[in-house]
Structure formats: C-alpha cells, structure tokens
Amino acid sequence: MLAFSLLGLLLMLLVAQGNLSLHWVKLADDFLYEQSLPASQAARQLSRASNTLSDIAMQLGQVNKESERLALDNRLSYNATLLQEAINQLKDLKVDTNVSLRSEVDDILNELALISTRVKQRITFANLLHQQAQVLSKAATQSAEFLQAELAVVDSAILAKLSLSYAQQVGERRNAQLLDDVIEHELDVQEQLNDAVKLVHRVALISQLFLSQEQQELLQTLIDVSAVKVLGRTGNTIDLSMLEYLPDLIRDPQRAQALRQQIKILKQIEISIFLQRDYTEHLLGQNVMLEQVTGKLNRLNAAVDNALDIQQQQAELARQDYLRQLTWAKLGLWLTGCLMLIIIGFVVHRVIYRGIALRLNEATDALARLSHGDTRVSLNPHGDDELTAMASAVEAFKRKTAHNQKLQLELRRSAAELTEHKLALEIKVAERTQELAEANQRLDAESKGHELARDIAEQANRAKSVFLATMSHEIRTPLNGVLGTLSLLGQAKLPVAEQQLLALAQYSGTLLQTVLSDILDFSRLEQGSLTHEPRSVDLHELLDEVMAIMLAGASLAGISLVLDKHRLPDCVSLDGPKLRQVLFNLIGNAIKFTPKGKVELYVEGHNDRLNFVVKDSGVGIAQEAKAHLFTAYSSLNHSSQCHSKARGTGLGLTISKELVELMNDNSGESLWVESEEGKGSAFGFSLPRLECQLPVVSAKVPIAQVTAKHVLVVEDNKVNAMVAQGFLAHLGHSSELVNSCEAALAVYRADTASQYDALMLDIQLGDGTGLQLLQSIQRINQAIDYQPVIAAFTAQLQDEDVEVYQARGFDEVLGKPLSLNSLALWLGSTHANFERECHDSEGGAPRQAGRELAGANQLMSPESQIEADEVDVSGHLQSFDLLDEWQLQQDINVLGLPAVEEIAALFYKTSASHLRSVNESPKQAKGALHALKGSSANVGMLALSRLCKSLEGKAINSADQNRLERMWQNSCQQLRQFLTLSNSAL
C-alpha cells in the first residue's frame, strides 16, 4: 500500500511539474504573441506611416495642381489614421518610448495640415500669377508688334526725308530744314519707340518668367518685390507712365487705339509683382515648415526604434529565463520519471509477480492436481484478498476430495464383503436359514450405508459446481473493474500505439470474461437455473461491438477479420448477452486455430430466421474428432503448428451449443459444424427473427430549404477552394473566392459588405490568420450595422481550438476535408429534396465500406501503416487503400466526374509545388506540409494527409522527404486509376 501511495505521490508531482512547465511555456507564449510581436508590428506600422508622411510632405512641397494636393491629402489622412492606431497599440502594450508620442504626432499632423493649407494658397497664387502672366505676355507681344510697325514707318520717313535733303536737288535751305526735322522729330520719335520696345520686351520677359516657376532666382534679379517699378540697367529707371504717351506717336488711329488697350493691360504688371511676392513668401514658409515636420518625423522614428530595441532586449531576457526554467523542469521530470520507473518495477515484482502471478500459478497447479485425485497439495493462505479466499476454497475442496476418496474406498470394501456374503449364503442357504436371516439383516444395514455414500458423492458434485460458480464470480468482480477501467481509459485521447495496447488489453479481458461466463453458465446448466431472457437489441451495433473487440486478437495473430451482413433488421428481440458470448467463443476459436488467412462472420436474414456462420481458413478438424467436439472439458489435439493453442477449458463449444439451443427454446435448432482437416472450419446456427422497435434517442436534424445565398470564400489553397465552391454550387449558392486577408478586405468594404450573406474564413492564410481577418470584418460590420454568418474553415478541430473560434465570434466551425452535409446544415439548400439526396449519397454500401476500412486501420499507427503501404505498391494500386473511396464517390455524385478530375489536376500541380517547398526550403516546410495535409484530405488521400500531419510538428530530414515523395507518387497514381475506372464505369 505504501508503494502505491508513493507512486501516486510521484505521479501527482510529475503532473505538477508538467503543469508548471506548460505554465512557463504559456507565459513565454503570451509575452511573445501578446506583447513582443504586437509591439514590433505596431512599431513597424508607425515607422512605415511616418516615412509615408515624410514622403507625402515632400510631395506636397512640389505639387502644382489642386487635384494632386487633394489626392495627397487623402493619403495623408489614411496614414495619419494608421499612425494613430499604431500609437494606441503601443500605448495599450505599455511600450516606453521616453517621449509623448501622442503630442508629437498631434503636432506633426497639425503642421502637415498647415502645410497643406499653405500649399493650397501657393497653388492659388500660382494659378492667378499664371493667368496674369499670360495676359501680360499677350499684351506685350501685341504692343511690341505695334511699336515695331511704327518704327518701320518712322524709319521709312527718315529715309524719305534724307533722300530729299541733297542740296543739288532741293537747295541748301530746304536741305537744312529737312535735316532739322529729321533730327528734332523723327529721330526723337524713333528713340522713344526704341525705348518703348525695350520696355515692352522686358515686360514680356518678366511675364514669361512668371509662367516658369523654375526661374524664380532670375526673376528676382529683374524685379524688386518691394517696389512697383520695372528696373532696367544700373541707374536707369523707366516709369511705366511713359507708355501712356506712346499712342500719340502712332500715326495710324486704329493702331493707336489698340496700343492704348494693350498699355492698360501692361500697367497691370504691378498686380503680378504683388502676386509674385506673396507666392515667394508662401513658398519660403512652406519649405521651412517642411523642414520642421521632417525633423519631427525623424525624431519620432528614432524614439520608436529605441523603444523597439528595449522591447527586443526584454524579449531576449524573457526567453533566456524561460529556457532556464524549462531546463530545470526537464531535469525534474527526468528524475521523477526515473523514480516512478524504479517504484513501478518494485511494485510489479513484489505485488503483481510475487503477490498475484505466483499465487495464481500455485492455485492453478493445485486445482489441476486435485482434478486428478492428488490431495497432496498445500497452499499458504496469507493476507485478506481474493487470492486468499481462493486458497481457502482450494483447501476446502481438498478436504472434500479426501473425504470422498475415503467414502469410495469404504464403498468398495463394502461391495467386496457383500459379494463374499452372497457366496456364503448360496452355499449354506438350505442348512443355515437362520444365518441367512441374520445375513439379510446385515445386508439391509449395508444397503442403507451405500445410499448414504451415494448421497454424499452427489453432495460433493454439487459442492464442486458451487465452487466453480463461486470462483467465477470472485474472479469476475476484479475483472469487471479492469474492463471498466479500460473502457474509461478508451475515452481519453491516446496516441495510436497506446490505443493498440488498450485494444489488446480489452480483447484479452473479454476472452477471460467469456471463459468465466462459460464456467458460470455450465454450473447453471448443471443446476438447471440458466434461462432465456430476450430483449430489444440493435443487431448492427452488437455485431460492430463484437468485431471491434475481436479485431485486436485478429491483428495480433496476423490475420484479417471480416464482417459480411445481408438483409438484417435494425432491431430484433433476442438474448443479446448470450449471442455475444456465442460469437466471442466461435470467433475466438477461429482466431486461435487459424495461423494465416482470414476469419469471416457471415450474418444473413432469411425469412423468419437469422443465420450466423463463422468461417476460417485454419487447420480444420479431423473427422474422428467431431464426435467429441461438443463434450465438456475436452480439447482437440491439432497439428503441431497450432498445438500450443490447443489448451483451454474445453467448455466454449459445449456452452455455445447449449446457449444456442436455449435461445431457440429447445426447438431442435442447435450449433452445427462443417470442417475438413487442413482447409478450415465453419460453425453456424440460426435464431428466430423477431423484429421490434428501438426507442428513438434523437431525431435527425433537417436540412433547411433557403433562398440562394452569396458566400465570400477566403482560402489560399486552390484545391480546398475548388471543393468548397463546388459544394456551394451544388447547394444552389453562389460564391466569390479570394486568397488572402488583403484581398478579402479589398472586396469586403463598408459599401460592398451587404452583398455577402455568409463568409468562410480559412484560419491559416499567407498574409495573416482568419482570426485577425475576423476582427477587421467585425469592425466593418459594426460600422454599417450588418451581421452576416461567418464560419471558420480549418483542419484544427480539437476541443480547445473550437472553443477559441467560437469565443472570437465565429458562428460555425467547418472542418477539412469539407463535408457537404455539414455545409448544408450551416447554410441550407435551395433544393427541396436535398435531404433525401444527401441521405442516399451517405448511406448504404459506401458507408459500410468506410466502416470496414476504418476498422481495418484501427490498430495501426500512422507510421506503421505508411511503412506497410510502401512494401507492395502494386497491391495498393489495385485496392486503392491509400484513398477514401467513399469520399471520392460522394464528391463524384455531388460535383460530377469532370469537376473532380479538374480538382485532381489542380491538386497534382499545387502539391508538386508544396513538395518542392518542403525539399528546398526548411523555413517553408511547416506551411507547405499544412497546406498539403488539407488539400490531400480534400481529394481523399487519407494516408498522405496522415503522413503530413505526423511530419508537420518535427524537423524534416532526407528520409522523411523521400518517404513523403513516395507516398505522394503512390497516392496520385491510385487517384488517377480510380478516376479512370470511374470514367469507364460511366
């Protein structure tokens, strides 16, 4: 008891250490995923937004159009929102940046708003200046043309007068007059016109500089922004008022009037100069503000980088502390495990081996010797357990046996004396009548003693039956506890190897329970107390339960076990426990005497009878042995290859025969056998077919008939997406596919959300997770007060994962591979008869084949099964045992063979890419394996999906890569052959 207590204490310590290790892991995980990584992401977002704002500010300084400024304002608002969100996240995560990010960002945003306002004013001034410059340029050009034309007229007049000024022709006096007129009037007009042309050309040049924003420095050399005059060369200032007298010099009245109009326009150059001064002031102020904003953004980035460095240092310290704690926990687990191993070894040797196994062996040997009449046995009944009670019972049985032997000896002696007396009486009958009378009296007395001895012998026989019944009950009590414990253990989530051991333990316990039931029923038969107790029984469930238990024994023996059922009712009235016992005996014997091959249970409903036949390909039964086959305590001596299995109680067939006759109400129907030595055996019987009704446990959930819905499918795996869209189309719904979080948010906006009635979100996407995408979608839904139904689409279906999905806001969780029925239960169908079609496609032979396939693989781990799959490729290619044929057939029925072939072709292409990623990039191996696991399950490649799942959580070596590639090739080849056969069948 002390050892068990210490073992329990160590187990509790081991559990506590494990919980502590998991707690440390959770703390490290929480710090990494809830603080460090979010802080890094927020800092990167803030840095990106800050750099973007800096670029926008520089672009604002160079923009010249109002439309471009408005576009930059929109970008500025968006990035400002991102910047504030990042600051809020850093504040929520309590990241210390040594500066007030909120105030810094508010100042930056205010200054950017002022810059935008100044840019708007600058653009307004620039537009006005441009318009004014165009008007001035046009007026200057026309004025220059008028002046040039007038100069040409003046030049012509001067030449004409000079040509007339020769003395020989007009005389000296007239010559002097003409020369004076040219000098005083024409040359003066020519000079004024030339000065006016120069002034107009300078105005034209200034207006051209107004039109070119790149010539601001040259413009400053030509004008003084503080004056309202146009400057010429050094010391020469020409007043604009001189232009007013120019029309008087023009001889043509129309040109003079047009020049006056242009001069009025040229005098507006003062307005342009004022506009140029305001433009320059705004430009300088804008550049100063841009430099200030750039400096503040740089300081903000420096503060965030510093905070991020501190956060990374804290993460590294937390990691080192976590690794140190994990090392101590690992050491503690190793020490505790070693101590538990030592104590378990001690308990096994001291309690189980010496306290149970040896004592059971002694009791068995004692019973065997007593059965042969040897009463020289001795057991040491010590302790107060069931084995002590067994030893006491054996001792009592030994005393009864010795007493019976003594009575039998006395009976033989009495019989001998009786014979002697009879001979003496025959010789002396005539002469010794008196002595004969006395002899008759003694004979009567001896006859009474003989009757007493017979009664004692019968009493001893009944005592034997009572002893066997008592012993079977005493052993059954702890055995039921063991089987109950194993059943409870079967409810736990165990690895496949432990499930195999559990199945073998349940199988062995069931066989032992069957032997005890045989002994108890035999005792009841001798006493006449065994009765037939028919009840309502689910025959399919009973047969599946028997096969599930016996499957472990068949797997251990290396043979196959097959169930073949035909035309069976769902519920019959019969004695279920007795039928189970008969089937356990027959199947157990078949497994025991079948070294290789298979054992088949054939059950058929025929008219008013249920026929049961157990066939095997074992050693068979000799003809002379059949006469003793149903005799109690007899076992057959088969060939040497099965001689070691010939031991047993010898009651199994006897009890089975009696139980069959009892269940037939002793109507003459019994257990029969057909066998040929070396070719196997067949045991069969029949029972009355009395159909009945089982209580209804739960009603089938109906498939709702709905109007067509539009579904947004977010899935990055093309095979999974094609299957989902195919099922939705079969249900009558339309769908739209996107393959990333970014693409989903691009199509699901506030103005488009109402187009979608439902959403299917893959949990693991290339640029994020479905949980993150769900948060963004929920914010959009809250903003527009719209709530579509949303389902998680994932292969992670553990209880804790489903709870997380539901807690985050998912309305439904759809597993991979996707089930048409689960999708229909979630969204409904537009077809009125979909529920009947779904029932027809999921029932019948395919479902039975699926159960047999699942049963055949039940006792094999994924690794051992995969290794077995690679031994004989040709056999697998013929049997399609790497595929889920039922799933593929259902997909063909629902989607059509062309769609399934298209999905398969897409899978060949995408899976080859995933394999290359696994082989070439270890960093991408986990994601590629996860994608390959989901897509292979969707196309019915169960073995490949299980292999990917087993490799997903560990480092991939070259052997794993080769095994994965071979499994992929074999699975693809089987799928091609399956589709070829399906196509030819159509």
C-alpha positions, 0 to 999 in steps of 0.5 A: 500500500505504501508503494502505491501511495508513493507512486501516486505521490510521484505521479501527482508531482510529475503532473505538477511539474508538467503543469508548471512547465506548460505554465512557463511555456504559456507565459513565454507564449503570451509575452511573445504573441501578446506583447513582443510581436504586437509591439514590433508590428505596431512599431513597424506600422508607425515607422512605415506611416511616418516615412509615408508622411515624410514622403507625402510632405515632400510631395506636397512641397512640389505639387502644382495642381489642386487635384494632386494636393487633394489626392495627397491629402487623402493619403495623408489622412489614411496614414495619419489614421494608421499612425494613430492606431499604431500609437494606441497599440503601443500605448495599450502594450505599455511600450516606453518610448521616453517621449509623448508620442501622442503630442508629437504626432498631434503636432506633426499632423497639425503642421502637415495640415498647415502645410497643406493649407499653405500649399493650397494658397501657393497653388492659388497664387500660382494659378492667378500669377499664371493667368496674369502672366499670360495676359501680360505676355499677350499684351506685350507681344501685341504692343511690341508688334505695334511699336515695331510697325511704327518704327518701320514707318518712322524709319521709312520717313527718315529715309524719305526725308534724307533722300530729299535733303541733297542740296543739288536737288532741293537747295541748301535751305530746304536741305537744312530744314529737312535735316532739322526735322529729321533730327528734332522729330523723327529721330526723337520719335524713333528713340522713344519707340526704341525705348518703348520696345525695350520696355515692352520686351522686358515686360514680356520677359518678366511675364514669361518668367512668371509662367516658369516657376523654375526661374524664380532666382532670375526673376528676382534679379529683374524685379524688386518685390518691394517696389512697383517699378520695372528696373532696367540697367544700373541707374536707369529707371523707366516709369511705366507712365511713359507708355501712356504717351506712346499712342500719340506717336502712332500715326495710324488711329486704329493702331493707336487705339489698340496700343492704348488697350494693350498699355492698360493691360501692361500697367497691370504688371504691378498686380503680378509683382504683388502676386509674385511676392506673396507666392515667394513668401508662401513658398519660403514658409512652406519649405521651412515648415517642411523642414520642421515636420521632417525633423519631427518625423525623424525624431519620432522614428528614432524614439520608436526604434529605441523603444523597439530595441528595449522591447527586443532586449526584454524579449531576449531576457524573457526567453533566456529565463524561460529556457532556464526554467524549462531546463530545470523542469526537464531535469525534474521530470527526468528524475521523477520519471526515473523514480516512478520507473524504479517504484513501478518495477518494485511494485510489479515484482513484489505485488503483481509477480510475487503477490498475484502471478505466483499465487495464481500459478500455485492455485492453478497447479493445485486445482489441476492436481486435485482434478486428478485425485492428488490431495497432496497439495498445500497452499499458504493462505496469507493476507485478506484478498481474493487470492486468499479466499481462493486458497481457502476454497482450494483447501476446502475442496481438498478436504472434500476430495479426501473425504470422498476418496475415503467414502469410495474406498469404504464403498468398495470394501463394502461391495467386496464383503457383500459379494463374499456374503452372497457366496456364503449364503448360496452355499449354506442357504438350505442348512443355515436359514437362520444365518441367512436371516441374520445375513439379510439383516446385515445386508439391509444395514449395508444397503442403507450405508451405500445410499448414504455414500451415494448421497454424499458423492452427489453432495460433493458434485454439487459442492464442486459446481458451487465452487466453480460458480463461486470462483467465477464470480470472485474472479469476475468482480476484479475483472469487471473493474479492469474492463471498466477501467479500460473502457474509461481509459478508451475515452481519453485521447491516446496516441495510436500505439497506446490505443493498440495496447488498450485494444489488446488489453480489452480483447484479452479481458473479454476472452477471460470474461467469456471463459468465466461466463462459460464456467458460470453458465455450465454450473447453471446448466448443471443446476438447471437455473440458466434461462432465456431472457430476450430483449430489444437489441440493435443487431448492427451495433452488437455485431460492430461491438463484437468485431471491434473487440475481436479485431485486436486478437485478429491483428495480433495473430496476423490475420484479417477479420471480416464482417459480411451482413445481408438483409438484417433488421435494425432491431430484433428481440433476442438474448443479446448477452448470450449471442455475444458470448456465442460469437466471442467463443466461435470467433475466438476459436477461429482466431486461435486455430487459424495461423494465416488467412482470414476469419469471416462472420457471415450474418444473413436474414432469411425469412423468419430466421437469422443465420450466423456462420463463422468461417476460417481458413485454419487447420480444420478438424479431423473427422474422428474428432467431431464426435467429441467436439461438443463434450465438456472439458475436452480439447482437440489435439491439432497439428503441431503448428497450432498445438500450443493453442490447443489448451483451454477449458474445453467448455466454449463449444459445449456452452455455445451449443447449449446457449444456442439451443436455449435461445431457440427454446429447445426447438431442435435448432442447435450449433452445427459444424462443417470442417475438413482437416487442413482447409478450415472450419465453419460453425453456424446456427440460426435464431428466430427473427423477431423484429421490434422497435428501438426507442428513438434517442434523437431525431435527425436534424433537417436540412433547411430549404433557403433562398440562394445565398452569396458566400465570400470564400477566403482560402489560399489553397486552390484545391480546398477552394475548388471543393468548397465552391463546388459544394456551394454550387451544388447547394444552389449558392453562389460564391466569390473566392479570394486568397488572402486577408488583403484581398478579402478586405479589398472586396469586403468594404463598408459599401460592398459588405451587404452583398455577402450573406455568409463568409468562410474564413480559412484560419491559416492564410499567407498574409495573416490568420482568419482570426485577425481577418475576423476582427477587421470584418467585425469592425466593418460590420459594426460600422454599417450595422450588418451581421452576416454568418461567418464560419471558420474553415480549418483542419484544427478541430480539437476541443480547445481550438473550437472553443477559441473560434467560437469565443472570437465570434465565429458562428460555425466551425467547418472542418477539412476535408469539407463535408457537404452535409455539414455545409448544408446544415450551416447554410441550407439548400435551395433544393427541396429534396436535398435531404433525401439526396444527401441521405442516399449519397451517405448511406448504404454500401459506401458507408459500410465500406468506410466502416470496414476500412476504418476498422481495418486501420484501427490498430495501426499507427500512422507510421506503421501503416505508411511503412506497410503501404510502401512494401507492395505498391502494386497491391495498393494500386489495385485496392486503392487503400491509400484513398477514401473511396467513399469520399471520392464517390460522394464528391463524384455524385455531388460535383460530377466526374469532370469537376473532380478530375479538374480538382485532381489536376489542380491538386497534382500541380499545387502539391508538386509545388508544396513538395518542392517547398518542403525539399528546398526550403526548411523555413517553408516546410511547416506551411507547405506540409499544412497546406498539403495535409488539407488539400490531400484530405480534400481529394481523399488521400487519407494516408498522405494527409496522415503522413503530413500531419505526423511530419508537420510538428518535427524537423524534416530530414532526407528520409522523411522527404523521400518517404513523403515523395513516395507516398505522394507518387503512390497516392496520385497514381491510385487517384488517377486509376480510380478516376479512370475506372470511374470514367469507364464505369460511366 
